[in-house]
Amino acid sequence: MDIEKRVVRDEDDRIMQRNVYIWDVIRQESEKKGKLEGLQEGERRSRQTVCEIAGRLIQDGKSNSEIQRYTNLSLDEIKRLRNSS
């Protein structure tokens, strides 16, 4: 193989390695972003469920302290839920 072909081949190999590295970095960042978005969505749904449960407890006439014990919501959050019911 003559020198020009080897130089081109070596350059092609370097470009390929760089591209593989870049794609790997992009993949890792995408995975992190996806995990973070998944955790945030899970948190949002969990909070929504807790607020729904608190709303039912309010409808059932439970006291703020009972609702707080069952849901771990703050008194301010429970009062807001009571006012929005």
C-alpha positions as CSV (number, residue, x, y, z in Angstrom):
1,M,0.0,0.0,0.0
2,D,1.5,3.3,-0.9
3,I,2.0,6.1,1.5
4,E,-0.9,8.3,0.3
5,K,-3.4,5.5,0.8
6,R,-2.1,4.8,4.3
7,V,-2.4,8.4,5.2
8,V,-6.0,8.6,4.0
9,R,-6.8,5.3,5.8
10,D,-5.2,6.5,9.0
11,E,-7.2,9.8,8.8
12,D,-10.4,7.8,8.1
13,D,-9.7,5.7,11.2
14,R,-9.1,8.8,13.3
15,I,-12.4,10.3,12.1
16,M,-14.3,7.1,12.8
17,Q,-12.8,6.9,16.3
18,R,-13.8,10.5,17.0
19,N,-17.3,9.9,15.7
20,V,-17.7,6.8,17.8
21,Y,-16.5,8.8,20.9
22,I,-18.9,11.7,20.1
23,W,-21.9,9.3,19.7
24,D,-21.0,7.6,22.9
25,V,-20.9,10.9,24.8
26,I,-24.3,11.9,23.2
27,R,-25.8,8.5,24.1
28,Q,-24.6,8.9,27.7
29,E,-26.0,12.4,28.0
30,S,-29.3,11.3,26.5
31,E,-29.6,8.4,29.0
32,K,-28.9,10.8,31.9
33,K,-31.5,13.2,30.6
34,G,-34.1,10.4,30.1
35,K,-33.5,9.1,33.6
36,L,-33.9,12.6,35.1
37,E,-37.1,13.2,33.1
38,G,-38.4,9.8,34.2
39,L,-37.7,10.6,37.9
40,Q,-39.3,14.0,37.6
41,E,-42.4,12.5,36.0
42,G,-42.6,9.9,38.7
43,E,-42.3,12.6,41.3
44,R,-45.1,14.6,39.7
45,R,-47.4,11.6,39.5
46,S,-46.6,10.6,43.1
47,R,-47.4,14.1,44.3
48,Q,-50.6,14.2,42.3
49,T,-51.7,10.9,43.9
50,V,-50.9,12.1,47.4
51,C,-53.0,15.3,46.7
52,E,-55.9,13.1,45.4
53,I,-55.7,11.0,48.6
54,A,-55.6,14.1,50.7
55,G,-58.6,15.5,48.9
56,R,-60.6,12.3,49.7
57,L,-59.5,12.5,53.3
58,I,-60.8,16.1,53.4
59,Q,-64.1,15.0,51.9
60,D,-64.3,12.3,54.6
61,G,-64.0,15.0,57.2
62,K,-60.5,14.0,58.5
63,S,-58.6,16.5,60.6
64,N,-55.5,18.3,59.3
65,S,-53.3,16.3,61.7
66,E,-54.7,13.0,60.4
67,I,-54.2,14.1,56.8
68,Q,-50.7,15.2,57.6
69,R,-49.9,11.8,59.2
70,Y,-51.2,9.8,56.2
71,T,-49.8,12.0,53.4
72,N,-46.8,13.8,54.9
73,L,-48.1,17.1,53.4
74,S,-47.4,20.3,55.2
75,L,-50.3,22.1,57.0
76,D,-50.1,24.9,54.4
77,E,-50.5,22.4,51.6
78,I,-53.5,20.8,53.3
79,K,-55.1,24.2,53.9
80,R,-54.6,25.0,50.2
81,L,-56.3,21.8,49.3
82,R,-59.1,22.5,51.7
83,N,-59.6,25.9,50.1
84,S,-59.6,24.6,46.6
85,S,-62.2,21.8,47.4
